Structure formats: C-alpha cells, structure tokens
Amino acid sequence: MDILSGKRIVLGVCGSIAAYKVAQFARDLALAGVQVDVILTEAAERFVGAATFQALTGRPVLTSMWALPEDGVVGHVALGTSADAVVVAPATANTIARIAAGLSDDLLTTTLLATRAPVLLAPAMNPQMYAHPATQTNLATLRARGYTIVEPGEGRMAEHVSGKGRLPEPFTLAGELRALLGRVHGPLRGRRVVVSAGGTREPIDPVRYVGNRASGQMGYELAAQARDLGAAVTLVSGPTALVAPAAITTVQVETALEMREALHAAVAGADILIMNAAVADFRPEAATEHKIKKQPGTTGITLTLVTNPDIIAGFAGHHDLFKVGFAAETDDLLANAQAKLARKGLDLIVANDAVASIGQPSIAMTLIDRDGMTSLARQPKAAAAATLLTEIVARYVRWKSR
C-alpha cells in the first residue's frame, strides 16, 4: 500500500510567491488518497486564494483560529493531534523565526505547538534572507527539535536574483514527505538499503561505448519504495534518463569498475543490497584516447573484450548483508537463476525474461531462495517494485531471525 494512502496531512502555506507550487503538491497528495487540511496564513492569501486549495483537496481551507473543518475537528489542538504529519511549504523566514521562538499567534503556529506528529519544513525566500545567520540559527534550532528541513534549491528567483532559496518542486516535496512517514511507520525504519540500477557504459573511445538497453526504471522504483518503507537508501546508478528519487543518496557511475568501487563504499553498515543494475559482462581491453576514425578502404575494426568483475559475487563474504540479485536471461531462465543463486552467494534472486523486461515498462518475476520459488504476475514496474519490496522485507525478517 502507498505510504501516503489514508494519511491525514496538515499543510501550512505561508506568504511567498512560491505558494503557487504548493497547489500542485496539495493536488498530488489528494490524488494519492491523503486527507489534506490546508492552513493559509494571512500573507499566503495574498498569493493563492483559499478557493484554489479547496477545489484541489476537496476539503475546507482554514485561515482563522476560529475556523472549524466541516468534519467536526475542534480547533488547532485537535487539528494538530489528529495529523500524521505537518508540512509547512513554503516556509518563510518570518514563520520560521516565529516557530523557533515558540510563538502561537495564528492558526499555523498554534497547530505546530499542539502537534506531536513529524514536521516537514520547506524554506523558500530571498537567497540573502536564507543565508542570514538569524535564519540559519532558527533552522538549526528546529532541526535540533526533530523537524525535517528540506533544503531549498538554487536558481533564479522571482525578484531577478539568483541563489539558494527556491522552493523544491512538488515531486521533491512528495518524496521528502514519503521518506518522513516511512521513518515513522515503515517496516524498514532504522535500516540501510543499497540499490544498484541502470546499465554500465564501457568506453571504446571518447564517444563510443559498449552498453545495453537497461533503462534503470526498476532500480529507481525499488529505491523509492525502500525509502517509503522507512529505509535510508543509497542508489548507485549507471547512466539513465531518469530523475533520481527525492530523499535518497544517489551516486552516479559510468563503468562496471566504478560501480564496484561505489557499491563497496556504500554497503558499509548496510542491511540489504539489491543488485538490479545490468552490469556489462565485458569491457574493451583498452579505450583509445582519440576517436577511432573510419579510414577509406577499411572494412571494420577488431575489439578485444575482457571480462568485468562479478560485482555481487564479491559480497559473498558479507554474512551480515541480505543480498538480492537479478537474473535476466533469454534461455533456461529458472535453471540459470538457481545456479546464480548458489554461485553468487545470494539470499534471494529475481528471475526475469531479459527480452520482455529490459527497457520495457512492465515486468514479470520469479523469486527464488532456499525455500523455493514464488511467481509474480506481470505488472508495471512501479507496482512490481512495491510487490517485490514487500517480498524482500518478509524474507529479510525471516533471515534475521535464523
């Protein structure tokens, strides 16, 4: 189930031009099955009207200490205590200062004082205001109290200056909220998960490489799902056209040797490794420093390929790490997958048809471990990743208890 589904979120919107972005964020939450109670500060109403948020959330919008939601929740205390999380976005310098000082002079600040739910703050303001020692001190105070602060982005601002102070996009806000809820409710809270994704590129010359058709989608979905289940996630990714999920650590690599090095660094202290990357089995023995030119009269070139290291087999001695591998095959799928399970020292292997899954939007999988096989029907990769993570968590719990 989606970590957002059925949750109640209080969304505080402050007076900033960035408030327009939060309308899309509120709509996305509502579409995910969230009950969104929006609180607009007096200054926020000068930028985005209450009618906009009411239309997008299907809920009454609160602007006054004396406004009651139609479902009978009484006042700011009950509003705060009934929330699964409170999000303040955009959080202005003024509101951040008032929260840090413990003031309760409007509905938003009194709700924040009353709630014991986790709080996510997304600052947005002029870069000089954000960098000011007073603002940074206030943010440090709130971090020390357990608030999660989403770092603003850098770029051009409304007043035609550039710097750090832009409100992150709705995609990022949603990812940060999912991660926050996962750390409170998820079955992997307190655990560290490392996921590899995408293909590798083994250079022939400065412009050509040996690669494959892997899109990286399944690995990215797995990383996002692990985050939603509460894990601290590191994603080691080969080149893709995908945007990395928010609220995870992403390490970008190109070659198999770079991926091996990055994974060995990432698994230190990790609990689960999911090796989804389609690592090239071979690489050119030597890449040329200059582009190989097609010469008149030549009929081709000869490349000498050497074997890349088997990355996941290199973790066989990590007995405190639950290791999940993938077997993408064109022939004898189950037999080849079973052989890899034993040969590579894995705890679980996910077998899938290479032609029907690599670079495709959906996937069918067979899970193989020491207890047998489980077949999972073809699903879009986002849904398949959620199903697979549920299976991995169940096996990980059993593995820990042995």
Phi, psi and omega per residue, in radians:
M1 nan 2.489 3.095
D2 -1.047 2.310 -3.111
I3 -1.045 -0.419 -3.134
L4 -1.452 -0.426 -3.002
S5 -1.058 2.218 3.087
G6 1.440 -0.006 -3.128
K7 -1.415 2.736 3.053
R8 -1.985 2.076 -3.071
I9 -2.072 2.273 2.960
V10 -1.621 2.177 -3.108
L11 -1.987 1.895 3.097
G12 -1.621 2.213 -3.102
V13 -2.022 2.161 -3.094
C14 -1.803 3.018 -3.033
G15 -1.371 1.664 3.126
S16 -2.681 2.607 3.073
I17 -1.037 -0.431 3.137
A18 -1.208 -0.119 -3.138
A19 -1.024 -0.438 -3.127
Y20 -1.104 -0.542 3.123
K21 -1.176 -0.516 -3.043
V22 -1.276 -0.389 3.074
A23 -1.058 -0.758 3.100
Q24 -1.151 -0.696 3.108
F25 -1.052 -0.778 3.123
A26 -1.090 -0.703 3.119
R27 -1.126 -0.757 3.137
D28 -1.067 -0.704 3.108
L29 -1.102 -0.794 -3.137
A30 -1.064 -0.710 3.127
L31 -1.167 -0.422 3.119
A32 -1.479 0.068 3.107
G33 1.597 0.342 -3.138
V34 -1.616 2.443 2.949
Q35 -1.527 1.960 -3.026
V36 -1.860 2.052 3.034
D37 -1.816 1.922 -3.074
V38 -1.608 2.275 2.979
I39 -1.937 2.101 3.063
L40 -1.776 2.241 2.994
T41 -1.257 2.895 3.138
E42 -1.026 -0.711 3.136
A43 -1.212 -0.569 -3.130
A44 -1.106 -0.590 -3.121
E45 -1.123 -0.301 3.096
R46 -1.363 -0.242 -3.108
F47 -1.892 -0.778 -3.130
V48 -2.371 2.264 -3.085
G49 -1.360 2.750 3.121
A50 -1.079 -0.587 -3.106
A51 -1.063 -0.591 3.135
T52 -1.086 -0.871 -3.114
F53 -1.219 -0.602 3.115
Q54 -1.126 -0.712 3.127
A55 -1.153 -0.639 -3.063
L56 -1.410 -0.493 -3.099
T57 -1.808 -0.338 -3.053
G58 1.244 0.329 -3.105
R59 -2.210 2.629 3.049
P60 -1.122 2.524 -3.135
V61 -1.728 2.353 -3.040
L62 -1.763 2.277 -3.115
T63 -2.284 -0.128 -3.032
S64 -2.358 2.675 3.062
M65 -1.045 -0.385 -3.026
W66 -1.842 0.091 3.134
A67 -1.476 2.306 -3.139
L68 -1.943 2.343 3.038
P69 -1.173 2.679 -3.018
E70 -1.174 -0.273 -3.127
D71 -1.525 0.113 3.007
G72 1.596 -0.003 3.080
V73 -1.073 2.266 -2.964
V74 -1.701 1.932 2.943
G75 1.134 -3.070 -3.010
H76 -1.211 -0.556 -3.103
V77 -1.141 -0.884 3.139
A78 -1.172 -0.594 3.113
L79 -1.069 -0.764 3.136
G80 -1.250 -0.706 -3.073
T81 -1.314 -0.365 3.136
S82 -1.552 -0.116 -3.074
A83 -1.406 2.530 2.979
D84 -1.437 -0.448 3.069
A85 -2.843 2.715 3.026
V86 -2.083 2.287 3.102
V87 -2.054 2.273 3.042
V88 -1.994 1.948 -3.078
A89 -2.730 2.194 -0.153
P90 -1.281 2.544 3.060
A91 -1.723 1.989 -3.110
T92 -1.437 2.894 3.123
A93 -1.050 -0.682 -3.136
N94 -1.121 -0.831 -3.128
T95 -1.157 -0.704 3.108
I96 -1.041 -0.747 3.135
A97 -1.120 -0.711 -3.121
R98 -1.195 -0.679 3.097
I99 -1.131 -0.785 -3.119
A100 -1.089 -0.587 -3.130
A101 -1.401 -0.149 -3.140
G102 1.360 0.381 3.125
L103 -1.244 2.733 3.121
S104 -2.500 1.076 -3.028
D105 -1.873 0.143 2.995
D106 -2.656 3.114 -3.035
L107 -1.127 -0.674 -3.100
L108 -1.154 -0.858 -3.084
T109 -1.199 -0.606 3.095
T110 -1.214 -0.634 3.085
T111 -1.105 -0.717 3.139
L112 -1.158 -0.610 3.080
L113 -1.205 -0.543 -3.069
A114 -1.468 -0.435 -3.017
T115 -1.415 2.616 2.949
R116 -2.028 0.180 3.080
A117 -1.326 2.755 3.057
P118 -1.114 2.552 -3.070
V119 -2.104 2.331 3.096
L120 -2.011 2.135 3.126
L121 -1.958 2.285 3.105
A122 -2.092 1.605 -3.127
P123 -1.115 2.546 3.023
A124 -2.644 2.143 -3.079
M125 -2.997 3.085 3.036
N126 -0.978 2.414 -3.087
P127 -0.958 -0.666 -3.140
Q128 -1.219 -0.613 3.079
M129 -1.163 -0.686 -3.137
Y130 -1.168 -0.702 -3.094
A131 -1.343 -0.224 -3.073
H132 -1.045 2.415 -3.128
P133 -0.944 -0.588 -3.139
A134 -1.120 -0.782 3.127
T135 -1.141 -0.760 -3.130
Q136 -1.146 -0.635 3.083
T137 -1.148 -0.733 3.116
N138 -1.113 -0.704 3.110
L139 -1.156 -0.688 3.096
A140 -1.098 -0.675 3.094
T141 -1.075 -0.768 -3.118
L142 -1.213 -0.639 3.047
R143 -1.047 -0.759 -3.133
A144 -1.104 -0.450 3.109
R145 -1.500 -0.011 3.088
G146 1.773 0.040 3.087
Y147 -1.226 2.523 3.017
T148 -1.662 2.167 -3.115
I149 -1.874 2.172 3.064
V150 -1.569 2.061 -3.114
E151 -1.097 2.339 3.085
P152 -1.216 2.797 3.111
G153 -1.529 2.979 3.100
E154 -1.873 2.580 3.104
G155 2.713 -2.892 -3.084
R156 -1.392 2.348 -3.108
M157 -1.735 3.016 -3.095
A158 -1.094 -0.576 -3.099
E159 -1.555 0.388 3.022
H160 1.143 0.580 2.952
V161 -2.097 2.793 -3.140
S162 -2.065 2.617 3.115
G163 2.739 -2.899 -3.101
K164 -1.606 2.099 -3.116
G165 2.914 -0.010 -3.109
R166 -1.350 2.407 3.043
L167 -1.157 2.289 3.089
P168 -1.029 2.796 -3.141
E169 -1.226 2.758 3.130
P170 -0.914 -0.623 3.104
F171 -1.003 -0.756 -3.130
T172 -1.244 -0.742 3.116
L173 -1.044 -0.748 3.135
A174 -1.119 -0.728 3.118
G175 -1.104 -0.729 3.119
E176 -1.137 -0.681 3.108
L177 -1.164 -0.739 3.095
R178 -1.039 -0.762 3.137
A179 -1.107 -0.712 3.137
L180 -1.094 -0.825 3.134
L181 -1.147 -0.659 3.103
G182 -1.071 -0.702 -3.137
R183 -1.163 -0.346 3.118
V184 -1.637 -0.758 -2.977
H185 -1.963 -0.283 -2.938
G186 -1.309 2.611 3.131
P187 -1.223 -0.249 3.102
L188 -1.817 0.252 3.119
R189 -1.051 2.389 -3.106
G190 1.475 -0.051 -3.133
R191 -1.817 2.739 3.074
R192 -1.997 2.261 -3.113
V193 -2.142 2.339 3.070
V194 -1.988 2.270 -3.141
V195 -2.183 2.335 2.983
S196 -1.834 2.619 -3.042
A197 -2.637 2.790 3.052
G198 1.375 3.084 3.063
G199 -1.636 3.068 3.009
T200 -1.971 2.781 3.108
R201 -2.092 2.065 -3.104
E202 -1.832 1.938 -2.931
P203 -1.188 2.408 2.985
I204 -1.666 -0.836 3.048
D205 -2.594 -3.018 -3.056
P206 -1.083 -0.286 -3.076
V207 -2.115 -0.159 -3.078
R208 -2.126 2.701 -3.141
Y209 -2.672 2.831 2.965
V210 -1.651 2.208 -3.102
G211 -2.602 -2.835 3.112
N212 -2.553 -3.086 -3.010
R213 -1.600 0.153 -3.100
A214 -1.060 2.289 3.132
S215 -1.554 -0.384 -3.071
G216 1.502 -0.073 -3.025
Q217 -1.046 -0.778 -3.088
M218 -1.107 -0.746 3.128
G219 -1.111 -0.711 3.129
Y220 -1.148 -0.697 3.092
E221 -1.129 -0.705 3.111
L222 -1.096 -0.718 3.117
A223 -1.095 -0.766 3.137
A224 -1.128 -0.715 3.138
Q225 -1.160 -0.705 3.098
A226 -1.092 -0.684 3.047
R227 -1.047 -0.790 -3.122
D228 -1.133 -0.433 3.112
L229 -1.508 0.070 3.007
G230 1.821 -0.064 -3.084
A231 -1.328 2.643 2.873
A232 -1.462 2.073 -2.921
V233 -1.980 2.345 2.936
T234 -1.992 2.194 3.111
L235 -1.880 2.063 3.056
V236 -1.797 1.993 -2.947
S237 -2.151 2.346 2.890
G238 -1.319 3.121 -3.095
P239 -1.084 2.267 3.055
T240 -2.498 3.016 3.044
A241 -1.725 0.231 -3.027
L242 -1.625 2.697 3.017
V243 -1.576 2.240 -3.110
A244 -1.119 2.473 3.084
P245 -1.027 2.598 3.098
A246 -1.279 2.778 3.020
A247 1.130 0.503 2.995
I248 -2.323 2.886 3.051
T249 -1.661 2.141 -3.110
T250 -1.973 2.257 3.090
V251 -2.032 2.075 -3.119
Q252 -1.642 2.302 3.099
V253 -2.324 2.958 3.116
E254 -1.996 -0.896 -2.954
T255 -1.858 2.946 3.098
A256 -1.087 -0.713 -3.135
L257 -1.147 -0.662 3.074
E258 -1.160 -0.687 3.133
M259 -1.136 -0.736 3.110
R260 -1.022 -0.816 -3.121
E261 -1.093 -0.766 -3.116
A262 -1.153 -0.675 -3.136
L263 -1.208 -0.684 3.113
H264 -1.107 -0.590 3.078
A265 -1.272 -0.649 -3.041
A266 -1.295 -0.562 -3.024
V267 -1.372 -0.122 3.106
A268 -1.028 1.999 -3.126
G269 1.428 0.068 -3.129
A270 -1.408 2.773 3.126
D271 -1.789 -0.615 -3.060
I272 -2.371 2.363 3.005
L273 -2.056 2.172 3.086
I274 -2.004 1.852 -3.050
M275 -1.660 1.498 -3.118
N276 -1.658 -0.260 -3.058
A277 -1.057 2.484 3.056
A278 -1.613 1.447 -3.066
V279 -1.344 2.312 3.107
A280 -1.057 2.281 3.136
D281 -1.247 -0.459 -3.084
F282 -2.295 2.738 3.040
R283 -2.437 2.689 3.052
P284 -1.021 2.446 -3.109
E285 -1.012 -0.631 3.105
A286 -2.663 2.339 3.073
A287 -1.589 2.437 3.127
T288 -1.394 2.664 3.141
E289 -1.360 -0.372 -3.094
H290 -2.132 2.678 3.130
K291 -1.018 2.324 3.094
I292 -1.308 2.091 -3.078
K293 -1.632 2.505 3.038
K294 -1.378 2.044 -3.080
Q295 -1.660 2.495 3.085
P296 -0.982 2.326 3.077
G297 1.554 -0.189 3.131
T298 -1.466 2.578 -3.116
T299 -1.849 -0.052 3.124
G300 2.782 -3.095 3.080
I301 -2.261 2.833 3.096
T302 -1.991 2.205 3.081
L303 -1.851 2.335 3.009
T304 -1.722 2.083 -3.113
L305 -1.799 2.482 3.059
V306 -2.084 2.783 -3.049
T307 -1.369 2.329 3.021
N308 -1.365 2.712 3.107
P309 -1.149 2.612 3.040
D310 -1.442 1.743 -2.942
I311 -1.118 -0.878 -3.030
I312 -1.239 -0.512 3.079
A313 -1.108 -0.435 3.118
G314 -1.221 -0.164 3.111
F315 -1.774 0.188 -3.089
A316 -0.998 -0.552 -3.121
G317 -1.425 -0.081 3.125
H318 -1.463 1.454 -3.017
H319 -1.326 -0.204 3.087
D320 -1.682 0.187 -3.104
L321 -2.051 2.150 3.082
F322 -1.405 2.057 -2.953
K323 -1.925 2.175 3.126
V324 -2.042 2.192 3.088
G325 -2.039 2.948 3.083
F326 -2.117 2.499 3.052
A327 -2.148 1.795 3.068
A328 -1.730 1.952 -3.009
E329 -2.212 2.712 3.020
T330 -1.810 -0.300 -3.114
D331 -2.447 2.585 3.044
D332 0.811 0.944 -2.992
L333 -0.953 -0.968 -3.016
L334 -1.217 -0.703 3.133
A335 -1.115 -0.774 3.128
N336 -1.132 -0.674 -3.138
A337 -1.164 -0.753 3.113
Q338 -1.068 -0.700 3.120
A339 -1.117 -0.688 3.136
K340 -1.187 -0.641 3.128
L341 -0.954 -0.828 -3.122
A342 -1.308 -0.772 -3.028
R343 -1.151 -0.601 -3.052
K344 -1.680 0.002 3.109
G345 1.178 0.704 -3.082
L346 -1.597 2.754 3.030
D347 -1.642 -0.399 3.124
L348 -2.721 2.428 3.030
I349 -2.218 2.469 -3.121
V350 -1.900 1.954 -3.096
A351 -1.656 2.337 3.099
N352 -2.603 2.616 3.124
D353 -1.222 2.133 -3.031
A354 -1.082 -0.787 -3.072
V355 -1.172 -0.651 -3.057
A356 -1.501 -0.048 -3.059
S357 -2.228 -0.700 -3.078
I358 -1.186 2.120 -3.123
G359 1.353 0.069 -3.123
Q360 -1.763 2.747 -3.085
P361 -1.399 -0.205 -3.120
S362 -2.307 2.941 -3.065
I363 -2.706 2.495 2.941
A364 -1.946 2.463 -3.015
M365 -2.362 2.617 2.937
T366 -2.121 2.154 -3.123
L367 -1.657 2.284 -3.096
I368 -2.235 2.223 3.020
D369 -2.488 -2.956 -3.064
R370 -1.147 -0.322 -3.106
D371 -1.635 -0.099 3.111
G372 2.338 -2.676 -3.058
M373 -2.162 2.562 3.034
T374 -2.337 2.165 3.140
S375 -1.682 2.331 3.095
L376 -1.994 2.226 -3.089
A377 -1.113 2.760 3.128
R378 -1.070 2.309 3.121
Q379 -2.494 2.762 2.921
P380 -0.971 2.606 -2.973
K381 -1.102 -0.526 3.095
A382 -1.119 -0.811 3.120
A383 -1.184 -0.677 3.138
A384 -1.110 -0.664 3.118
A385 -1.124 -0.704 3.111
A386 -1.114 -0.754 3.116
T387 -1.108 -0.776 -3.115
L388 -1.122 -0.732 3.129
L389 -1.094 -0.637 3.080
T390 -1.060 -0.750 3.123
E391 -1.161 -0.709 3.140
I392 -1.112 -0.768 -3.139
V393 -1.051 -0.782 3.141
A394 -1.048 -0.758 3.139
R395 -1.231 -0.639 3.114
Y396 -1.096 -0.736 3.125
V397 -1.075 -0.773 3.116
R398 -1.122 -0.720 -3.141
W399 -1.082 -0.715 3.140
K400 -1.154 -0.525 -3.079
S401 -1.444 -0.156 -3.118
R402 -1.353 nan nan
